[in-house]
Structure formats: C-alpha cells, structure tokens
C-alpha cells in the first residue's frame, strides 16, 4: 500500500525506536506514524501524548486497549 505523501528517507533514532515498539504492539507501523515522521517535532509530540495516555493510572491498561479498539472500529481504522 502506498501513501499519497512520500515518507522521509531516514527517520530519527527515537522514531525508529517508536516504530519498533509499534510493530511489537500492533504488528506493523501505523501509516500516520510514518507520515507524521516528516515533521519530527510533531511525531515526538504525538509519541509523548500517546505515552502519557498509556501511563495514566486511573484506568487499567486492558480497559484503555478496549476503548482504543472500540473507537478505532467506530471510525473504520484498522488499528
């Protein structure tokens, strides 16, 4: 599957680390991550935001994953 926007040729080291974690968690790197990597500061902010949501102590990780799965299915996202 090809994106309409060409991804960068080389990603920062921390982006590659985030891609590795996404591949381990989801099975592949989400296309929005690769496209957002064209603007490294924006990708970094997105990663920090996602990490902060994941680490909030009020909800269990299982419930957070269930909410993410349900919201993704509602909007038709494969992730």
C-alpha positions as CSV (number, residue, x, y, z in Angstrom):
1,X,0.0,0.0,0.0
2,X,1.5,3.3,-1.0
3,X,0.8,6.6,0.7
4,X,0.0,9.8,-1.2
5,X,2.7,11.6,0.8
6,X,6.2,10.2,0.4
7,X,7.7,9.2,3.8
8,X,11.2,10.5,4.6
9,X,14.2,8.5,3.6
10,X,15.7,8.4,7.0
11,X,13.9,8.6,10.4
12,X,15.4,9.9,13.7
13,X,16.7,7.2,16.1
14,X,13.9,7.8,18.5
15,X,11.3,7.5,15.7
16,X,12.8,4.1,14.7
17,X,12.6,3.1,18.4
18,X,8.9,4.1,18.4
19,X,8.3,2.2,15.2
20,X,9.8,-0.9,16.7
21,X,7.5,-0.6,19.7
22,X,4.5,-0.1,17.5
23,X,5.5,-3.1,15.4
24,X,5.8,-5.2,18.5
25,X,2.5,-4.0,19.9
26,X,0.3,-3.7,16.8
27,X,2.1,-5.9,14.3
28,X,3.0,-3.2,11.9
29,X,3.8,0.5,12.0
30,X,0.7,2.7,11.6
31,X,0.8,4.8,8.4
32,X,0.0,8.0,10.3
33,X,3.2,7.5,12.3
34,X,5.3,7.3,9.1
35,X,3.6,10.3,7.6
36,X,3.9,12.3,10.8
37,X,7.6,11.5,10.8
38,X,8.0,14.1,8.0
39,X,7.8,16.6,10.9
40,X,9.9,15.1,13.7
41,X,8.8,17.5,16.3
42,X,5.2,16.7,15.6
43,X,5.9,13.0,15.7
44,X,7.7,13.4,19.0
45,X,4.7,15.3,20.5
46,X,2.4,12.6,19.3
47,X,4.5,9.9,20.9
48,X,4.7,11.8,24.2
49,X,0.9,12.3,24.1
50,X,0.3,8.6,23.4
51,X,2.7,7.6,26.1
52,X,1.0,9.9,28.6
53,X,-2.4,8.4,27.9
54,X,-1.0,4.9,28.2
55,X,0.6,5.7,31.6
56,X,-2.4,7.4,33.2
57,X,-3.0,5.5,36.4
58,X,-6.8,5.9,36.6
59,X,-7.7,3.2,34.2
60,X,-6.4,-0.3,33.7
61,X,-4.3,-0.9,30.6
62,X,-6.8,-3.6,29.5
63,X,-9.7,-1.1,29.6
64,X,-7.6,1.5,27.7
65,X,-6.9,-1.0,25.0
66,X,-10.5,-2.0,24.8
67,X,-11.5,1.7,24.4
68,X,-8.9,2.2,21.7
69,X,-10.1,-0.9,19.8
70,X,-13.8,0.2,20.1
71,X,-13.1,3.8,18.9
72,X,-10.9,2.5,16.1
73,X,-13.7,0.2,14.9
74,X,-16.2,3.0,15.1
75,X,-14.2,5.2,12.7
76,X,-13.1,2.3,10.5
77,X,-9.4,2.4,11.4
78,X,-7.6,-0.9,11.1
79,X,-5.5,-0.2,14.3
